[in-house]
Amino acid sequence: MSLSHTAAEYMLSDALLPDPGSSRAKGLRLELPSDRLLKFVTVGLPLFLVSLAFAREFSAGSQISCFSPTNFTGKQSAYVDTACWDSLVHHGFDAEGHAVTKSLWVLKVFPYSLLVVAVLMYMPYLLWRYAAAPALHSDLLFIIDELDKSYNRSVRLVQHMRKVQQASAEPERFWEEYESARRERYFEFPLLERYLTCKQHAHSLVFIYILRNLLLLLFLAATCLYLVFLHLSIFFQDEFNCSIKTGLLQTEPHIPSLIPCKLSFFSVFQLISLSVGGVYVLLIPVVIYNALQLCQWDKGLLSVYEMLPAFDLLSRKMLTCPVNDLNVILLFLRANISELTSFGRLNAVSALREATANKQDIDTVIDFMTLLAGLETTKPKH
């Protein structure tokens, strides 16, 4: 009997979780994997394409090619290219023969507009980082710490129960007191459970998270509409008629009224705009899915911790409307599951619990550990 007691004592000692120290606070993830992917794509894609456009501009030189008259010198042809690129106005005629002009300046400012798009896409991340991440970090640190401590308290309680049971002269009396203590909820962890209940009635984190996704959705839709406007107005306008008869050249008779020009970078503009627009359209359902995650509870994590004594947030039906801060915290607890050491232990115990023959006698982790510790042999059967 002493050998089994020694083995049970060593088993319970090994079940205790070590102190994580300060590494836990540095390793917490304050962004969901899908949000991190959205930030990387929505901000990185326009910056990457703009850098390619600027690299091509610097390497290729002039972005425009005008067909100057044959009697123009090289300097005059260069002047025509520069003047037409500076003005970037198409001169044409309508169906009635009246002269009309159409500005193509959006092509010139298009790379810079993508820089503005990248800045706008980064704003929801800044909102989350400075308005919600500090409070979320504190909540996660406290809850993860308390969940691990609750697990350790359960193990230490089993160790104490073993010593009391071994020293008890009346085994029947011991189990009666144990059942009475469970009915009176002496094994509960009120601080953690009440803290989670309090977070269930708070809405600051969920408001900022929904606002972040709404802003991102708004910026994605605005960018797509902007690109559609560009394509509808100048998508096929790779050639235009330029007029340089302005200023001192207005009275020069040898200068033609209109000079045909071609935009040599137009294919690059089409490729960049189609790439950004196509990717952003595909990301809109991802943003909607992130927001809809808050419409249902992630009960898998808390159900495992219901094995702890008197931790019955789910069984007492305390989880009502899922749109609150507790649901946001549960999503981030799932993302930081590697920092929650006790979850892996309890998950393994839960699997063993499902495989146990007498599952009706195992209601909490205390019952399961007492079974492993050898106390079940002296527990009266009901």
N, C-alpha and C positions, 0 to 999 in steps of 0.2 A: 504493500500500500504506500509506503514511503517513496518508492521509486516512481509510482504514478503521480504522487503529489509533487515530487521534484520536477518531473517532466512537464506537468501542467504549469508549474511556477515559471519554468524557463520559457514555455510557450507564450505565456501571458507577458513576460518581460520583453520578449522579442516583438510582441504585437504593438508595443508603444512606438509612437512616431517620434523621430528626432526633431530637435528644434531647428527650423529652417534658417534662422538668423536673419540677416539683412538682405539676403539674395532674393527673397520673395518679392520685396517691394520694388526691386529693379527689374524683375522679369515679368511683371504684369502687363498684359496686352490690353490697351484701352481702345482698340479698334477691332471690329469683327473682320474675319477674313474677306468677306464679300465687300465690306466698306473699304478695306485696304486695296483690294483689286480695283474698285471703282476709282479711288483716288489716283492710283498709278496710271490707269488708262486715260481717264478724262483730263488729267493734267499733263501727263507725259506724252500722249499722242500728238496734240497740237504743237508742243514745244519741239518734239522730234521732227515733225514735218516742216515747221518753220525754219529750223536749223538747216534742213536739206534745201529749202527754197533759197535761203540766204547764201548757202555754200554754192549753189548753182549760179546765183546772181554774181557773186564775186569771181567765180571761175569763168563764166561765159561772157561777162562784160555787159554789153548793151542788151536790154530786154526787148528792143524794138528794132524792126528793120523796115526802112522807108525806101521807096523807089524814086529816088531823085532824078530830075532830068539829066540827060547825058552831058549837057554842057556845064554841069556843076563840077566844081573841083572837089577834092577830098575833104577840105575843111568845110566847104559849103554843105556837103552830104552829111558830115558829122554834126553840123549845126542843125540841119533838118531833123536828124534823129533825136537830138537833145531837145529841140523845141517841141516836137510832137510828143515826146515822152513827158515833158513838163506839162503840156496842156491836156493831152489824152482826151480829146473831144472829137467825136465823130460828126462830120458834116455830111448831110444827105438831103434827099428830097422826098416829100410825101407823095401820095397818089395824085395830088392836084398840081404837083410841080413846085410847091413852096419849099423854101430852104428850112431844114430842121437840124437841130444839134442834139447830140446825146453824149452825156458825160460818161466816161469809162474810168473814173477815178477810183471806183471800188476795187479795180484790179490792182492799183498801186498800193492801196492801204490794206489789201487782203492779208498779207503776212502779219502786219501789225494788229489787225483785228483778231487773228488767231492767238496772239500774245494776250490780248484782253480776255479772250475766251479761257485761256489757261488760268489767268488770275481769278476769273469768276468761279471756275471750277474748284479752285483752292479755297475759296471763302467758306463753304460749308465745313470743310475740315478745320479751318481756323476757329469757326464758331464752336464746334464740338471740343476742340482741344482746350480752349480757354474758358468756355462757359460750363462744360459738363465733365470733362476728363478729371479735373482735380477732385471733385466730389465723388465721382465714380471710383477713382483710385482708392480713396479712403474707405468707401463702402466695401469694395472687393477685398481690400486688405483685412478689414475687420471680420467680414463674414467667413473668408477662407481660414483665417486664424481661429475663429470660434468653432468652425466645423471640425477642424483638426483637433482642437482642444476638447471638444465634446466627445470625439472618438477616444482620446486618451483618458478622459474622465470615466468613460464606460469601462475601459480596460482596468483602470485602477479600482473601480467599483467591484469588478469581478474578483480582483486580487483580494480586496477586503472581505468580500463575501466568502471566499474560500477559507480565509483565516477564521472568520466568525463561525462558519459551518463546522470546521474541524474542532473548534473549541466548544461548540455547543453540545450540551449533554442531552438535549431533547431535539432531535432532528425535526419532529413534527412541528414543534413550536417555532423553529427557525423558518420553515417554509410558510407558516401562517403569517409571520411578521413580514416576510418577503412579499406575499400576495397583498397584504394590507398596505404596504408601502407603495406598491404599484397602483393600487386603487386610489390612494391619496396623492398620487403624482409626485412623490418625493424624488423620483429620478429625473424629473424634467430639467430642461435648460432654459429657464424663462427669459434670460437676457437675449439669447440668439433668436428664439422664436418670436418674442415681442418686437425685436428689432426688424425682423422680416415682415411682421404684421404691420408695423409702422410704415415701412417702405411700400406696403401695398396700398396705403392711403396717400402716398406722395406722388406728384406728377411732374416734377421739374425735369428729371432726366428724360422721361418719355416725351415731354413737350419739345425739348431741345433736339432729341433724336428725330422726331417726326418733322420738326422744322428744318433740320439738316437735309433730310431726304426730299422734302418739298422744294427747298431752294435748289438742290441738285437737279430735281426733275424740271423745275422752271428754267434753269440755265441750259439744260440739255434741249428742251423744247424750243427755247429762244434761239439757240445756235442752229438747230435744224431749220427753223423758219428763216433765219438769216441766210443760210446757204441756199435754201429753195428760192428766196428772193434774188440772190445773185445769179442763179442759173436761169431763172425765168427772164431776167433782164439782159444778161450779157453772155449766156452760155455759148451761143454760136457767133459771138462778135469777136472773132480772132483777127478780122481785117476791118480797117476803118479808113476814112478819108480825113486827112489832116490839112488844116489851113495855117500857113505861116505868114500870110499877108497881114501882118499886124505891126503896129509901131512904125519904125523907120522903113520897113519893107512893104508897107501898104501901097505905096505908089510905084513900086518897081514893076515895069511892064514885062520883064523877062521871067518873072516868078509865076508859075501856074497858080491858079486859085486853089486847087485841091491836089494833094499829094497822097497817093495810096500807101498805106503802111500795114505791116503785119506784126502781131504780137508773137514773138518767138517763144515766150514762156507760157503760152496759153494752155498747152497740154499739161504742163506741170500744175497749173492752177486747177484744171479739171480733175486731175488725179488726187490732189490734196483735198479739195473740197468734197469729192465723192467718198474718199476714205474716211474723213472726219465725220461726215454726215451719216454714212452707213454704220460706222461703229457706234456712234451716239444713239442712233435709232435702236440698235441691238441692246444697248445698255439701259434703255428706259424700262423694259420689263424687269431687269435686275433691281433697279431702284424701287419699283413698285413692290417687288417681292420682299425686299428688306423692310419696307414699311408694314407689309401685311404680316410679317413674323410676329408683330405685337398683338395680333388678333387671336392668338392661341397660346396656351401655357406650355412651357417645356417642363413636363412633370417627371421626366426620367431621372433628373438629378435629385430632386427632393424626395422622390419615392424611395431611392436607395438610402437616404439618410433617415427615413422613417424607421429603419431598424434600430436607430438609437432610442433609448428609453424616453417615452413621452414626447417624442418629436413627431407630431402628427398634424402638420400643417395641411396636408392633403386630406387625410381621413376625417378631420373635423370640418372639411369643406370651407376652409378660410380663403381659398382662392376663388374670387368672384370675377369681376370684370378684368380681363388681362391687360388692358391699356393702363398701366401704372409703372412706377419705378421698379417694383420687384421683378416684373417680367423682363425689363431691360437688364437688370442685374443678373437674372438667371441666364440670359443669352450670353453675357460676358463671362459668367462663371463657366459656361460650357466652352467658351473660347480659351479660358485659362485652366482647363481641367488638369493640365500637367502640373500646375502649382498646387492642386488640391490632392495631397498625398493620401488622405483618408478615403477618398472616393474609390481608388483602386482596391484598397483593403476591403471596404464594405461591399464593393461589387463582387469580389471573390467570395466573401462570406455569403452574399445573397445567392450566388450560384450554388454554393454548398447547401444553403438552406433549402433551395428548391429540390435538391437531390436527397434530402433527409427523409427518412421514412415517417417519423412522427412529427410532421410539420405542424400539427395542431397544438403541440406543446411548445412551439418556438415562436413567440410573438415579437421579441426584440432581440437585439444583439446580445443583451445580457443573458437571455435564455439560451441562445446559441453558444455563447462562451461558457456558460455554466455546464452545458452538455459536454463541450470539449474538455473542460477542466475536471470532469469526473464527478460533478455534483449531481448530475441527473440520476445517478444510480441510487441515491438516497432520497430523491424527491418523491413524495407520494403521488401515485397515479390517480387521476380524477376520471 
